Amino acid sequence: MKKISTLLLLFCNLILQAQILDVKADKNPAIIGEQILIQYTINTKAKNFKSPNFNGLQVLSGPNPSTQSSYTFVNGQSQSNTSTTYSFYIKANREGNYNITPASIEVNGEKINSLSYNLKIVKGSEKNEKQKKAISDNLFIKVDVSKRNIFVGEQILVVFKLFTRLDLENTELSSLPSLNGFWAKDLKTSSQFKREIVDGVPYNVAIIKKTVLTAQKLGELVIDPIELKCNIRIQTNRNNRDPFANFFGSYYKTQEEIIRSKSIKIKVNELEKSPVNFKGAVGEMDVTSEVDNTTINANEAINYKLTITGTGNIELIEPLDINFPEEFEVYDPKISSKIFQGGLKRSEKIFEYLLIPRYEGNYTIPSSELIVFNKNKYETKKSKKHSLIIKASKNNEDQTTNINQQIVETVQKDINYIFTHSNLKIIGKDLIPINIFYLLLFLPIGILILLKIYEKTIGKIDSKSNNWKNKKANKIALKRLKSAQKCIKDSDFDRFFEEIEKSLWGYFADKFKVNSSNLSKETVSDYFDSAAINKEIEEKFINLLNESEFARYAPAKNKNTQMDILLEKAKAIIIEVETALK
């Protein structure tokens, strides 16, 4: 009994220890301008961390959460232990005693507070000040921007470069720019250092990040600073009076420094009054078109290819308005692209259409127009028009059957076909048995009655199906988002964004009963307006479509976080639309 009581007491103590939000600093006292690491740790599962008030201390980065899990086996039983740490990098610009208020976190519905923390900041020695200057003079980030005064839709190249003359053990990105107001696409970079002379001084230079930005709104947009955590190897010889010489020698210690780039302001100007058919193409572009055949029989297929080439925001261009003949059956285009340097180098985007002319005659596919804003003026680029000769089909029925074979195969799975060939045989030459006589007499009437019942039933089913889709659109969409959630676990970035788009478009199509061939952002706006959904929700929905379509810029280590945020946004906007429709 005594042993049991002891074990219970020990267990309770362990629980109490697990529910303490511990706080510590990597240095106390610290020197003015020195970067200090403050960490809050809790040894259990927790949520809703609330940051403390640092009261005059500058927060460079944080909170940066990290979770560690460990597993132990005792007598064949497994036990898991989880701890979460929230890290802040701070610094003080003047000496004094600073009181950091308690942080808090929630454990099993209970709020847990840390202790307040007193941090002492002192003046550094002359040696330390010289050492800091030696670091800042010989380790920094420079941002190269191709243009700082641009138009909406125009692209710029932004390159973040690390310059160093110090011995770096390793580097790690600790904070990335938010890039609000830009569509961004990262370009591949080499992490290798190259030599570069700046004002006669040689530096080792490496590209941290290279991004193509496309401005999407007016005004003064800011490229936020990028933060880099660097581990510097420093000589430990204290007798050397030259602080810069401390970075060279055979005896080293590692010193961690966080460096930041400067924020960059970009002025985005409004385009001149645009023509009616302007779709936002900015750059230097051309458009061409071609068909694979100009003389064919009715019900045969024609491949029509429209190609946009040049430089600029080609990747963002949507299908052009093409006035195909009404007698043509037109399928949704297959879209492919070859984008180089984010569109800064000559690229192309291809739209391939499958066309089925149903009737003989002479037809024309008119030229398509692409209006481009280039060098402060609008230019109209036109594709070639195509004259087609459609001959009468030799075997119209056979041709139609071949073209729609895939559709028939799909439908065949769900529909039982009526057999047109019978194996009935005449029984006797002159006499029909009475049972067969009555069967033949009443069979047509029975078939008509059954067909009528079938027609009414199917109509009800179709109606119910449409209504069901409409009523359950949100549940269907949320179910689709589970597939996107699985992509996060699998780190399948490209498929994740694709699944988000499918979920949003699928929800819209089901909710408003819109055919998939008519889906577009303009259609979204029209239906939202007709349903009296406010503009804010409409903009959120369309912006989320754009974000999911083009969000590719976060590096791999931060992409999971980006996907988590995007997934929550998708869930939230569906709920908002549902609420607005009630």
JOVEN-V35649 format. One record per residue. N is the residue number from 1. SS is DSSP state (~ for helix, > for strand, _ for the rest). PSI is psi as a letter, one per 40 degrees, with the letter a starting at -180 (999 if undefined). OMEGA is omega in whole degrees, -180 to 180 (NA if undefined). Layout:
n: [N N]
ss: [SS SS]
psi: [PSI PSI]
omega: [OMEGA OMEGA]
//
This chain:
n: [1 2 3 4 5 6 7 8 9 10 11 12 13 14 15 16 17 18 19 20 21 22 23 24 25 26 27 28 29 30 31 32 33 34 35 36 37 38 39 40 41 42 43 44 45 46 47 48 49 50 51 52 53 54 55 56 57 58 59 60 61 62 63 64 65 66 67 68 69 70 71 72 73 74 75 76 77 78 79 80 81 82 83 84 85 86 87 88 89 90 91 92 93 94 95 96 97 98 99 100 101 102 103 104 105 106 107 108 109 110 111 112 113 114 115 116 117 118 119 120 121 122 123 124 125 126 127 128 129 130 131 132 133 134 135 136 137 138 139 140 141 142 143 144 145 146 147 148 149 150 151 152 153 154 155 156 157 158 159 160 161 162 163 164 165 166 167 168 169 170 171 172 173 174 175 176 177 178 179 180 181 182 183 184 185 186 187 188 189 190 191 192 193 194 195 196 197 198 199 200 201 202 203 204 205 206 207 208 209 210 211 212 213 214 215 216 217 218 219 220 221 222 223 224 225 226 227 228 229 230 231 232 233 234 235 236 237 238 239 240 241 242 243 244 245 246 247 248 249 250 251 252 253 254 255 256 257 258 259 260 261 262 263 264 265 266 267 268 269 270 271 272 273 274 275 276 277 278 279 280 281 282 283 284 285 286 287 288 289 290 291 292 293 294 295 296 297 298 299 300 301 302 303 304 305 306 307 308 309 310 311 312 313 314 315 316 317 318 319 320 321 322 323 324 325 326 327 328 329 330 331 332 333 334 335 336 337 338 339 340 341 342 343 344 345 346 347 348 349 350 351 352 353 354 355 356 357 358 359 360 361 362 363 364 365 366 367 368 369 370 371 372 373 374 375 376 377 378 379 380 381 382 383 384 385 386 387 388 389 390 391 392 393 394 395 396 397 398 399 400 401 402 403 404 405 406 407 408 409 410 411 412 413 414 415 416 417 418 419 420 421 422 423 424 425 426 427 428 429 430 431 432 433 434 435 436 437 438 439 440 441 442 443 444 445 446 447 448 449 450 451 452 453 454 455 456 457 458 459 460 461 462 463 464 465 466 467 468 469 470 471 472 473 474 475 476 477 478 479 480 481 482 483 484 485 486 487 488 489 490 491 492 493 494 495 496 497 498 499 500 501 502 503 504 505 506 507 508 509 510 511 512 513 514 515 516 517 518 519 520 521 522 523 524 525 526 527 528 529 530 531 532 533 534 535 536 537 538 539 540 541 542 543 544 545 546 547 548 549 550 551 552 553 554 555 556 557 558 559 560 561 562 563 564 565 566 567 568 569 570 571 572 573 574 575 576 577 578 579 580 581 582]
ss: [_ ~ ~ ~ ~ ~ ~ ~ ~ ~ ~ ~ ~ ~ ~ ~ ~ ~ _ _ _ > > > > _ _ _ _ > > _ _ _ _ > > > > > > > _ _ _ _ > > > > _ _ _ _ _ _ _ > > > > > > > > > > > > > > > > > _ _ > > > > > > > > > > > > > > > _ _ _ _ > > > > > _ _ _ > > > > _ _ > > > > _ _ _ > > > > > > _ _ _ ~ ~ ~ ~ ~ ~ ~ ~ ~ ~ ~ ~ ~ > > > > > > > _ _ _ > > > _ _ _ > > > > > > > > > > _ _ _ > > > > > > > > _ _ _ _ _ _ > > > > > _ _ _ _ _ _ _ > > > > > _ _ > > > > > > > > > > > > > > > _ _ _ > > > > > _ _ _ > > > > > > > > > _ _ _ _ _ _ _ ~ ~ ~ ~ ~ _ _ _ _ > > > > > > > > > _ _ _ > > > > > > _ _ _ _ _ _ _ _ _ _ _ > > > > > > > > > > > _ _ _ > > > _ _ _ > > > > > > > > > > > > _ ~ ~ ~ _ _ _ _ _ _ _ _ _ _ _ > > > _ _ _ > > > > > > > ~ ~ ~ _ > > > > > > > > > > > > > _ _ _ > > > > > _ _ _ > > > > > > _ _ > > > > > > _ _ _ > > > > > > _ _ _ _ ~ ~ ~ ~ ~ ~ ~ ~ _ ~ ~ ~ ~ ~ ~ ~ _ _ _ _ _ _ _ _ _ _ _ _ _ _ _ _ _ _ _ _ _ _ ~ ~ ~ ~ ~ ~ ~ ~ ~ ~ ~ ~ ~ ~ ~ ~ ~ ~ ~ ~ ~ ~ ~ ~ ~ ~ ~ ~ ~ ~ ~ ~ ~ ~ ~ ~ ~ ~ _ ~ ~ ~ ~ ~ ~ ~ ~ ~ ~ ~ ~ ~ ~ ~ ~ ~ ~ _ _ ~ ~ ~ ~ ~ ~ ~ ~ ~ ~ ~ ~ ~ ~ ~ ~ ~ ~ ~ ~ _ _ _ ~ ~ ~ _ _ ~ ~ ~ ~ ~ ~ ~ ~ ~ ~ _ _ _ _ ~ ~ ~ ~ ~ ~ ~ ~ ~ ~ ~ ~ ~ ~ ~ ~ _ _ _ _ _ ~ ~ ~ ~ ~ ~ ~ ~ ~ ~ ~ ~ ~ ~ ~ ~ ~ ~ ~ ~ ~ ~ ~ ~ ~ ~ _]
psi: [d d d d d d d d d d d d d d d d d d f h h i h i i e h h i i i h e i h h h h h h h h f i h i i f h h i i h e g e h h h d i i h h i h h h i i h i h h f e h i h i h h i h h h i h h i i i e i i i h h h h i i i i i h h f e h h h i i i i h h h h h i i i i d d d d d d d d d d d d e h i h h h h h d i e h i i h e i i i h h h h h h h i e i h h d i i h h e h i i d f h e i h i h i i i i h e i i i h h h h f e h h i h h i h d h h i h h h h e i i a h i h h i i h h h h h h h h h h e h e e h e h d d e e e h a e h i i h h h i h i i i i i h h h h h i i i i h i i d e h e e h h a h i i h i i i i e h e h i i i e i i h h h h h h h i a i a f d d e h i h i h h g i i d e h h h i i i h h i i g h h f e e d i h i i h h h h i h h h h e i i i h i h h i i i h h h h h h f f i h h h h i i i i h h i h h i h h d g d d d d d d d d e d d d d d d d d d e h h i h h e h i e h i h h i d e h h i d d d d d d d d e d d d d d d d d d d d d d d d d d d d d d d d d d d d d d e d d d d d d d d d d d d d d d d d e f g d d d d d d d d d d d d d d d d d d d e f h i d e e h i d d d d d d d d d d e f h i d d d d d d d d d d d d d d d e h e e h i d e e d d d d d d d d d d d d d d d d d d d d d d e 999]
omega: [178 179 180 179 179 180 178 178 178 179 179 178 179 178 180 178 -178 -176 174 175 -174 178 177 177 -179 175 178 8 178 -176 177 179 -179 178 -174 178 175 -177 175 -175 174 -173 176 177 -177 180 176 176 178 -176 177 171 -175 170 175 176 -179 178 -180 -178 176 2 177 -176 173 -177 176 177 177 -178 178 179 179 -180 178 179 180 177 179 177 -179 175 180 -179 176 -173 174 168 -176 172 178 -179 175 -177 179 176 -177 177 177 -177 -180 168 180 179 -176 178 179 179 -180 -179 179 179 170 171 171 -176 178 -178 -180 179 -177 175 178 177 178 180 180 178 178 179 178 179 178 178 -177 179 -172 177 -178 179 177 -180 176 179 -176 178 179 178 -171 176 175 -179 -180 -177 173 177 179 -178 176 -177 174 176 -180 169 -178 179 -178 176 174 178 180 176 -180 178 -180 178 -179 177 178 180 179 159 -173 175 179 174 180 180 174 -179 -179 178 174 -180 179 -178 177 -178 178 -179 180 177 166 -173 176 178 179 -173 177 -173 170 -179 175 -177 -177 176 -176 172 179 180 -176 169 -175 178 172 -179 -179 177 -176 172 -175 176 -177 178 -176 -180 -175 -178 180 -177 179 -175 -180 179 178 -179 -179 -180 -175 -179 -170 162 -179 178 -179 177 174 179 -177 172 175 174 -177 178 179 178 -179 -176 177 176 174 -179 -170 174 -176 -174 180 -177 175 178 -180 -180 178 -171 173 178 178 178 178 174 -178 179 -180 179 -179 175 175 180 171 -173 173 175 180 -177 177 -175 175 -179 176 178 -179 -176 -178 -177 -177 -176 178 -179 -180 175 -179 -178 176 177 -179 -179 -179 169 -173 178 179 -175 168 -174 175 -178 172 -175 -179 -179 178 -178 179 173 -175 -177 178 174 -172 175 -179 -177 171 -177 177 175 -175 -175 178 179 176 -176 178 168 -175 178 178 -178 172 179 -175 172 -175 177 174 177 179 177 178 179 -176 174 180 172 -174 176 -176 175 -179 -180 178 180 179 178 -172 -177 -180 -180 -179 179 180 -178 -175 -177 -179 179 180 180 179 -178 -176 -180 -173 -175 173 -176 176 180 -178 -179 -177 177 -180 179 178 178 -179 -177 -172 -173 175 177 -174 -180 178 180 180 177 180 -179 -174 -179 180 180 179 180 179 179 180 179 179 178 179 -179 -180 -179 -180 178 179 -180 180 180 179 -180 179 179 179 178 -179 -177 -176 -176 -179 180 177 -179 -180 176 177 -179 176 177 176 179 178 179 178 179 -179 -177 177 -171 -176 -180 179 -179 177 -180 176 179 180 -179 -179 179 179 178 -179 -179 -180 -174 -175 177 -179 177 -177 180 -178 -178 175 179 176 177 176 -179 -179 -177 177 178 -180 179 178 174 -173 -174 -179 179 178 179 178 -178 -179 178 179 174 178 -178 180 -180 -172 -178 179 -167 -178 176 -172 -175 178 -173 178 177 178 -180 177 -179 -179 179 179 177 -179 178 -176 -176 177 178 179 179 178 -180 -179 -178 -178 NA]
//
